[in-house]
Amino acid sequence: MVLRNIVKIDEEKCDGCGQCVNACAEGAIEIIDGKAKLISEIYCDGLGACIGHCPQDAITIEKREADQFDEEATEAHLAKEQKARAQTDFVCPGMMDKKLREKSDIAGSDATAVPSQLTHWPVQLKLVSPQASCFADADLLLVADCVPFAMGDFHNKFLKEHSVVVGCPKLDNADFYIEKLATILKSNKLKSLTVLHMEVPCCFGLTHIARQAVAGSGVDIAFEDVTIALDGNVIKRETISQHEKMIQRKEG
């Protein structure tokens, strides 16, 4: 072992978004049990390319006794990972195929149509005008676009009497979304802001977008962060404020 710089991850701050995994060219970081973890010291070169990609400031560089960075072992590790991805077509946990239920188990398929609670159009964050009348004095939902498909009662439970904007924090431009949402916040006096995203790691990027937009807007507003399970149930709610400690509530 040698005294050298190496990555340190604060699991208390980490929300498992996975952005550091994509940023680590050596494949030294993985998401395990919802948290980023350094899987081996020999894969970490200590340069800290992942630090700037962490929205929670959970990654730092510390100087301590650690195994020497092994470039040859790292190359072998990356080759193995690439081969595994090619065999399984794996990209991230949020893209793994999961069968949630049989179509025959979904009740009411032939029942009278349930009326939509959507009150405006468009709903894509990249398309809406920040000055649109639907945002004036509104209760606004910022929703990951997979959420309404997972939640059978999304319209009545969340969308009713709310305005909504949707987007994908993984596939779309996060910086554009931050700027657009910040403009909406500055241009309108919102009653409330609620963020809804799936439980998969990449979807937590929507929380980062909301945090940065609120900070950039200069508007003093707390927002509720809601995590949705793949089966459509609400599994966690958090109230996030710029000035107050985060309040976490788990669904019982």
C-alpha positions in Angstrom: 0.0 0.0 0.0 1.1 3.6 -0.6 0.1 7.0 0.5 -1.9 8.6 -2.3 -5.0 10.5 -3.4 -8.1 8.4 -3.7 -11.9 8.9 -4.1 -14.0 9.1 -0.9 -17.8 8.7 -1.2 -20.2 10.0 1.5 -23.0 7.5 1.5 -25.2 9.8 3.6 -25.2 12.4 0.9 -25.3 10.0 -2.1 -28.8 9.5 -3.7 -27.7 6.8 -6.1 -28.3 8.9 -9.3 -25.4 7.1 -11.0 -23.9 10.1 -12.7 -20.5 9.3 -11.1 -20.6 5.8 -12.6 -20.9 7.3 -16.1 -18.1 9.8 -15.4 -15.6 7.3 -14.1 -13.5 6.2 -17.1 -11.9 3.4 -15.0 -15.1 1.7 -13.9 -14.1 2.1 -10.3 -17.6 3.1 -9.1 -20.8 1.1 -9.1 -24.3 1.6 -7.6 -24.8 -1.0 -4.9 -28.0 -1.1 -2.8 -28.8 2.4 -4.1 -25.5 4.0 -3.2 -22.3 4.7 -5.1 -19.4 2.6 -3.9 -15.7 2.4 -4.8 -15.5 -1.3 -5.8 -11.7 -1.5 -5.7 -8.9 0.9 -4.9 -6.7 -0.5 -7.7 -9.2 0.8 -10.3 -9.2 4.4 -8.9 -6.5 6.7 -10.3 -7.4 9.4 -7.7 -7.8 12.2 -10.3 -11.4 12.8 -9.3 -13.1 13.2 -12.7 -16.3 12.0 -11.1 -16.4 14.8 -8.5 -17.9 17.5 -10.8 -20.7 15.1 -11.9 -22.1 14.5 -8.4 -25.2 16.7 -7.8 -25.1 16.0 -4.1 -21.4 16.9 -3.5 -21.0 13.4 -2.0 -17.5 12.7 -3.6 -14.2 14.1 -2.4 -10.6 13.2 -2.7 -8.7 12.1 0.4 -5.0 11.3 0.9 -4.6 8.0 2.7 -2.9 4.6 2.6 -4.4 2.6 -0.3 -3.5 0.0 -2.9 -1.6 1.4 -5.8 -3.6 2.2 -9.0 -3.1 -0.7 -11.4 -3.6 0.4 -15.0 -3.3 -3.1 -16.4 -5.9 -4.5 -14.0 -8.2 -1.6 -14.7 -8.0 -2.3 -18.5 -8.8 -5.9 -17.8 -11.7 -4.9 -15.6 -13.1 -2.5 -18.2 -12.8 -5.2 -20.9 -14.8 -7.6 -18.7 -17.4 -5.0 -18.0 -17.8 -4.2 -21.7 -18.2 -7.8 -22.5 -20.8 -8.3 -19.8 -22.8 -5.3 -21.1 -22.6 -6.6 -24.7 -24.0 -10.0 -23.5 -26.8 -8.6 -21.4 -27.5 -5.3 -23.2 -27.2 -3.7 -19.8 -27.1 0.0 -19.5 -28.4 0.9 -16.1 -30.8 -0.6 -13.5 -33.6 1.6 -14.7 -33.5 0.0 -18.2 -33.7 -3.6 -17.1 -36.8 -5.4 -18.4 -39.3 -6.1 -15.6 -42.7 -7.7 -15.8 -44.9 -6.1 -13.2 -48.3 -7.8 -13.8 -50.4 -9.6 -16.4 -52.7 -7.5 -18.5 -55.6 -9.7 -17.4 -54.9 -8.6 -13.8 -55.7 -5.0 -14.6 -59.3 -4.4 -13.6 -61.7 -2.1 -15.3 -60.2 -2.4 -18.8 -63.7 -2.3 -20.3 -65.1 0.1 -17.8 -66.4 3.6 -18.6 -63.5 5.9 -19.6 -62.1 7.8 -16.7 -61.9 11.6 -17.5 -58.5 13.1 -17.8 -57.3 15.7 -15.2 -54.9 17.4 -17.7 -55.8 21.1 -18.0 -53.2 22.4 -20.4 -51.0 21.6 -23.4 -48.1 21.2 -24.1 -46.7 19.4 -21.1 -43.1 18.7 -22.2 -40.7 21.0 -20.3 -38.7 21.7 -23.4 -41.9 22.9 -25.2 -43.8 25.0 -22.7 -43.6 28.8 -22.5 -42.5 30.0 -19.0 -45.1 32.7 -19.4 -48.0 30.3 -20.1 -51.2 31.1 -18.2 -51.2 27.6 -16.7 -48.3 28.5 -14.5 -49.9 31.6 -12.9 -50.6 31.0 -9.2 -50.3 27.3 -9.9 -49.6 24.1 -8.0 -46.9 22.7 -10.4 -45.8 19.1 -10.9 -42.4 18.3 -12.4 -42.8 14.7 -13.5 -40.4 12.1 -14.9 -42.2 11.0 -18.1 -42.3 7.3 -17.0 -44.3 8.1 -13.8 -47.8 8.3 -15.4 -47.3 5.0 -17.0 -46.4 3.3 -13.7 -49.1 4.9 -11.6 -52.6 3.8 -12.5 -54.1 6.6 -10.3 -51.7 9.4 -11.3 -54.5 11.7 -12.7 -56.6 11.6 -9.6 -53.8 11.3 -7.0 -51.5 14.0 -8.3 -52.5 15.7 -11.5 -56.0 16.8 -10.4 -56.0 20.6 -9.9 -52.3 20.9 -10.8 -50.3 22.2 -13.8 -47.6 19.8 -15.0 -44.4 19.7 -17.0 -42.6 16.4 -17.9 -39.2 15.3 -19.0 -36.5 12.6 -18.7 -33.5 13.5 -16.6 -31.4 10.8 -18.2 -32.1 11.3 -21.9 -32.7 15.1 -22.0 -30.5 18.1 -21.5 -30.4 18.7 -17.7 -28.8 22.2 -18.0 -31.6 23.3 -20.4 -34.2 21.9 -17.9 -32.6 23.7 -15.0 -32.6 27.0 -16.8 -36.2 26.5 -18.1 -37.6 25.6 -14.7 -35.8 28.5 -13.1 -37.4 30.9 -15.6 -40.8 29.4 -14.8 -40.2 30.0 -11.1 -39.0 33.6 -11.6 -41.9 34.4 -14.0 -44.7 33.0 -11.9 -45.8 33.0 -8.3 -46.3 29.3 -7.8 -48.4 28.0 -4.9 -46.3 24.8 -4.7 -43.8 22.6 -6.5 -43.9 18.8 -6.5 -41.3 16.6 -8.1 -42.2 13.0 -9.0 -39.7 10.5 -10.3 -39.2 6.7 -10.4 -37.1 4.7 -7.9 -34.4 3.9 -10.5 -31.1 5.7 -10.0 -31.0 7.7 -13.2 -34.4 9.2 -12.4 -33.2 10.9 -9.3 -31.6 13.4 -11.6 -35.0 15.2 -11.7 -34.5 16.1 -8.0 -31.1 17.6 -8.9 -32.7 19.6 -11.7 -35.3 21.0 -9.2 -32.7 21.9 -6.6 -30.5 23.8 -9.1 -33.5 25.5 -10.7 -34.8 26.8 -7.3 -31.3 27.9 -6.3 -30.8 29.7 -9.7 -34.2 31.3 -9.6 -33.7 33.1 -6.3 -37.2 32.1 -5.4 -37.7 30.9 -1.8 -39.8 27.9 -2.3 -39.6 24.4 -0.8 -40.6 21.4 -3.0 -42.0 18.0 -2.2 -39.9 15.2 -3.8 -41.9 12.0 -4.4 -40.4 8.6 -5.3 -42.5 6.1 -7.2 -41.8 2.4 -7.2 -41.9 0.3 -10.4 -45.3 -1.1 -9.3 -46.7 2.4 -9.2 -46.8 2.9 -5.4 -45.4 6.0 -3.6 -42.5 4.7 -1.5 -41.0 8.0 -0.2 -41.8 11.7 0.2 -39.3 14.3 1.1 -39.7 18.1 1.6 -36.7 19.8 0.3 -35.9 23.5 1.2 -32.9 25.7 0.4 -32.8 26.9 4.0 -34.2 24.0 6.1 -33.0 20.4 6.7 -34.6 17.9 4.5 -37.7 16.2 6.0 -38.1 12.6 5.0 -41.3 10.6 5.2 -41.6 6.9 4.2 -44.9 5.6 3.0 -46.3 3.1 5.5 
